[in-house]
Amino acid sequence: MSYAPLFPAGPVTTVAQGLAQSPGAAQPTALQGALSGPSAQSGGTFQQAIAAAAQATGLDPRLLAAVAAQESGGDANAVSPVGAEGLMQLMPGTAQALGVQDPFNPTENAIGGATYLKEMLQQFQGSLPLALAAYNAGPGAVQEYGGIPPYPETEAYVRGVLSSYQAAMDGQQK
């Protein structure tokens, strides 16, 4: 099935831009606050959790940081009104399916979230906007609408993550 994009193709809209970069690259300046503070639970800092997830999945740590910042504001103890938990806001069933035993452990949660995001990237042929929409609204909604679902929350979510990710990439190119 072909999916109609809501966002025009650009530097951060395909999986090629979401794959791992060279090790030791600087973190995005727009996310420094979330990246530098220690987490409230064991599992290290936000930055360590994101680095571990990037290494485990091959995804760009700047992308994962943008997702985590949008999802939880970098709070490893966050719980959404619908029950999503931890840094990457995994629903309990999704966390369990991904093998996440402690959703409030930032590293475990980040690796689970990154694994799920990578699955969505593969399912939606490398389209980052569609993978992000599926991460937020579920892959069924993306399939049903043949693109990003017309949910204001999901549209804002995709725009927010792409904007943060682009800013992080721009900050590294200076």
N, C-alpha and C positions, 0 to 999 in steps of 0.2 A: 504494500500500500504506500502511496505517496502522500506526504504531509505538506500542507500549505503553511509556510512560515508566517508568523506574526511580525517577526523582526527581520530586517534585511540582512543578507549575508554580510559578514564583516570579520574582523580579526578574531573575535571570540565566539563565533557561532558554530564552529565545527570542532569535532573531537581532537583534531590535530593540534589545536591550541590548548586543549585541556590535558594533554599528555605531559608526563614528567619533563621537567627542565633539568639543567645540570645541577648536581648536588651543591649545597652551600650557597645558593642564590639568596639574596636579601628578601625579606618578607615585605608585603605591601604596606606602604606608609599609611594608607587610609584605614588599615586594620590594626595599627600598632597597639592601640589600647587593649584590644581583645587578645592580641598575640603575646603581650608581655606579662600579663598577670598570672600568678599561680592559680591553679584550679582549686576548688574547695575539697575535692576528693583526690584520692591517690590516682595515679595515672599520669602525673606530670603536668606541665603547663600546657596551655592552649597550643603554643608553638610546637612543643614536643609531640603532642597528640596529632597535630596536622602533619608534621614531618613523618611520623610513623605511618599514618594513613597513606600519604603520598608514596612512600617507599613500598608499602604493601600492595598498592594498586597501580602504580605508574601514572597516577593523575597529578596534575600540576598542584603544588601546595597552595599557590595563590588562588586557584579555583576552589579548593577545599576550604580555605580560610574564608573566602567570600560566601560560600554556602553556609558555613557554621556561624558566621557573623549575622547573616540574614535570618537563619533559623533560630538561634538562641542568644544572639548578642555575645557569644563567647562564654555563656554560663553553662557549665557542665551539670548543674543541678536544675536547669530549666524544665518545667513541665507545662505543656500547652493546655488550653481549655479542653481540647479533644483527647488528651492523654499522651501526646508525643513527648518523648523523654530525652534529656541529655543534650550534649553539644550539637549534634546533627539532627535532633528532634525525631528520633525513630519511634514509630508506633510499636507497642509491645509485640505484636505478631510479626512484624517485619524484623525487629531486633532478634527475636527468637529464631526465625527462619535463617538469619544471617549468622547465628551462633554467638550473638552478643549475650553474655551472661549477666553483666552488670552495666545497664545502660547509663549509669551515672559515673562510670569510669571513663574519663575523657578519651583515652587512647583506644579503648575497646569500642566506644561509641563512634569515634572518628573513623576507625577502620571499617566498622559496619556501615556507616553512612557512605563512605567512599566506595565501598564494594557495591552498594545499592546504586549509587550514582553511575558507576562504571557499567553496571548491568543495564541501566536505562539508556546510557550512551550507545551501547551495543544494540539494544532493542530498537532504537530510533535512528539507526544508521549514522551515528556520529553527530547528530544535530544537538548541539548544546542547548539551545532554547527548548527543544522538545524534551530532552532528558531532564532539564530543570523543571519544566511543567509537570512531567510525570513524577518527579521526586516530590513535588508539592501537592498535586491533585490526584496522583495515581495514574498508572499507564492506561487503565481502561478509559479514563476521561479523555486522554490525548487521542486514543484510538477512536473513541466515539465521535469526537469533533474533527478528526482528521488534521489536528494541529493543536496549538495551545488553546485550552478550553476558555470560553469567554467569561471566566470568573474574574472579577476585579482583583481579588486577593492573589490569584495565580499570575495574572498579567503583571501586577506590581512586584510580585516575588521574582519573576524571571527578569524583569527590567532591573530590579535592585541588585541581584546577583551579577548579571552581566555588566552593570555599571561599575560595581566594586571590583570585579575581575579585570575589566578594561583599565580602570584607574591603577590597579596594582601592576598591570603589565606596562602601562605608560610610565609609571614611577621607576621601573627598572630600566627603561630605555633611555633615561636622561644621562 
